[in-house]
């Protein structure tokens, strides 16, 4: 399975790549905005995406989550920003608030991969 990192902070992106590798998956990215995320989804068979709400083109993370969700990609929102329940009510997703405890992303990746295999 392949995971896409949608994160504009290079240090956080590196940590996410390391966590995903620890979960036994291959990660690509980071996609830093909506256009890069869509291009990555076009170019690769992505199963899971870790999406920050605020990317370098503004608060486009919700648009990224929706676009990837429509392609059947499991969504993990990972953000320091708030998300009201109705904002992504149309997208099946998990939410992790930054800063995350060690292993939290790996646990979510494993859970999402398990749900995809069911």
Secondary structure, DSSP 8 states (H G I E B T S, - for coil): -EEEEE-S-HHHHHHHHHHHHHTT-EEEEEE-SHHHHHHHHHHS---EEEE-SSBTTBS-HHHHHHHHHTTT-EEEEEESS---TTTTTTS-EEEEESS--TTHHHHHHHHHHHHHH-
